[in-house]
């Protein structure tokens, strides 16, 4: 796991981000055992996650994200705040974590 202090976007973020590059899974119906969408985290804070996905995620949707190497409790619920197409088959997504309690924070 790559973990290092990152940025706070010029003081605009509630929490500073840490660069954490880890494979993760997205589920669209939390508790559903269907096939998850594979993704890779880019950076994490107690209140949000930026990640790469091969599929676009709809802004405003609530999803579950699993990554046991980052969070002890899975899945975390997140609200898709934005999704940008980088190139064919690659999207960068910003999530606001809905449950940003102590168990949501990235391990130091």
CORBELUR-V252815 format. One record per pair of residues at least 4 apart in sequence whose C-alpha atoms are under 7 Angstrom apart, sorted by sequence separation. I is the first residue (numbers start at 1). J is the second residue. D is the distance in whole Angstrom. If there is no record, write none. Layout:
# CORBELUR-V252815
I|J|D + I|J|D
This chain:
# CORBELUR-V252815
8|12|7 + 9|13|6 + 44|48|6 + 45|49|6 + 67|71|6 + 68|72|6 + 86|90|6 + 100|104|5 + 8|13|6 + 44|49|5 + 85|90|6 + 86|91|5 + 99|104|7 + 43|49|6 + 44|50|7 + 68|74|7 + 85|91|4 + 86|92|7 + 8|15|7 + 43|50|5 + 84|91|5 + 85|92|6 + 8|16|4 + 42|50|5 + 66|74|6 + 83|91|7 + 84|92|5 + 7|16|6 + 8|17|6 + 27|36|5 + 41|50|6 + 42|51|5 + 66|75|5 + 83|92|6 + 84|93|6 + 6|16|7 + 7|17|6 + 26|36|5 + 27|37|7 + 41|51|4 + 65|75|5 + 66|76|7 + 83|93|4 + 6|17|5 + 25|36|6 + 26|37|5 + 40|51|6 + 41|52|6 + 64|75|6 + 65|76|5 + 82|93|6 + 83|94|6 + 5|17|7 + 6|18|5 + 25|37|6 + 26|38|6 + 39|51|7 + 40|52|5 + 64|76|5 + 65|77|6 + 82|94|5 + 5|18|5 + 6|19|6 + 25|38|5 + 39|52|6 + 40|53|7 + 64|77|5 + 81|94|6 + 4|18|5 + 5|19|6 + 24|38|6 + 25|39|6 + 39|53|5 + 63|77|6 + 64|78|6 + 80|94|6 + 81|95|6 + 3|18|6 + 4|19|5 + 24|39|5 + 38|53|7 + 62|77|7 + 63|78|5 + 80|95|5 + 81|96|7 + 3|19|5 + 23|39|6 + 24|40|6 + 62|78|6 + 63|79|7 + 79|95|5 + 80|96|7 + 2|19|7 + 3|20|5 + 23|40|4 + 24|41|7 + 62|79|5 + 78|95|6 + 79|96|5 + 2|20|5 + 22|40|5 + 23|41|6 + 61|79|6 + 62|80|6 + 78|96|5 + 79|97|6 + 1|20|7 + 2|21|5 + 21|40|6 + 22|41|5 + 60|79|6 + 61|80|6 + 78|97|4 + 79|98|7 + 1|21|6 + 21|41|5 + 60|80|5 + 77|97|6 + 78|98|5 + 1|22|6 + 20|41|6 + 21|42|5 + 59|80|5 + 60|81|6 + 77|98|6 + 20|42|6 + 21|43|7 + 58|80|7 + 59|81|6 + 77|99|6 + 19|42|6 + 20|43|5 + 59|82|5 + 76|99|7 + 19|43|4 + 20|44|6 + 59|83|7 + 18|43|5 + 19|44|6 + 17|43|6 + 18|44|5 + 57|83|6 + 17|44|5 + 18|45|6 + 56|83|7 + 17|45|5 + 16|45|6 + 15|45|6 + 73|103|7 + 15|46|7 + 72|103|7 + 15|47|7 + 71|103|7 + 71|104|6 + 29|63|7 + 30|64|6 + 55|89|6 + 71|105|7 + 28|63|5 + 54|89|5 + 55|90|7 + 56|91|6 + 71|106|6 + 27|63|6 + 28|64|6 + 54|90|5 + 55|91|6 + 70|106|5 + 26|63|7 + 27|64|5 + 53|90|6 + 54|91|6 + 70|107|6 + 26|64|6 + 27|65|6 + 52|90|7 + 53|91|5 + 26|65|5 + 52|91|6 + 53|92|6 + 25|65|6 + 26|66|6 + 52|92|5 + 24|65|7 + 25|66|5 + 51|92|6 + 52|93|6 + 24|66|6 + 25|67|7 + 51|93|5 + 24|67|5 + 50|93|6 + 51|94|7 + 50|94|5 + 49|94|6 + 50|95|6 + 49|95|5 + 48|95|5 + 49|96|7 + 48|96|4 + 47|96|6 + 48|97|5 + 47|97|5 + 47|100|5 + 46|100|6 + 46|104|6 + 46|105|4 + 45|105|6 + 46|106|7 + 45|106|7 + 44|106|7
